[in-house]
């Protein structure tokens, strides 16, 4: 069978989505073109690029499953399109697992998330929709990176004193810090202005100032509380290790909460936006919840 060329696949996708618009009212084909370009920039092959053009076609009923089954496309392209197609009511964790299991699909989803998360594109939406989508896309990005086979460093060991020592290092007497964390966990909120980036700008001397993150008072109070209760510790050499993963249930142990808190707060000095990304993708909540739960259990 002679397969459709990329130009022909693009034409099919544009016809199928003709008249459709995205959440900002833009022609949907712009999104398809951006995802295809993103896959190409990531080194994707023609089959992946073809799937990028068609990645929403079945899910949006622009084309049918029957059309895909009989289309002059490679079986790999068809499998990639089906992997990208979310099932009604599907748990995002299961969806991410399907993507990880299909070789080449994660690259397409990453390009999809990158365009969906573009600040200029999101800026056209109302604040409530914008923050909902920012959190949705950030969480999916984290789920795509989840690796059930990721090795766990031996503990205790060089640079990691082990769970018991990390928990013993928490400052139980810092009541204000613990109360701050507990209050945030009870009423966890993420607002649109909690994590913003300033625009880069040209300076009077001709130099260029890069953009940087600006956090709200709420985020700063969480960061300061983590430091206050001893969850950010020099005892853990965070640059030596990869950050611990959240569990499939998107939780972590209290000791891993200390490790993650250290990664996030210390890491912000080296990678702007580290805390903001953790706020959006759910990691920061998991950290605060695990620590507050440990403190409450230790006081029973």
Secondary structure, 3 states (H helix, E strand, C coil): CCCCCHHHHHHHHHHHCCCCECCCCCEHHHHHHHHHHHHHHCCCCHHHHHHHHCCCCCCCCCCCHHHHHHCCCCHHHHHHHHHHCCCCCCCHHHHHHHHHHCCCHHHHHHHHHHHHCCHHHHCCCCHHHHHHHHHHHHHHHHHHHCCCCCCCCCCCECCECCHHHHHHCCCCCCHHHHHHHHHHHHCCCCCHHHEEECCCEECCCCCEECCCEEECHHHHHHHHHHHHCCCCCCCCCHHHCCCCCCCCCCCCCHHHHHHHHHHHHHHCCCCCCHHHHHHHHCHHHHHHHHHHHHHHHHCC
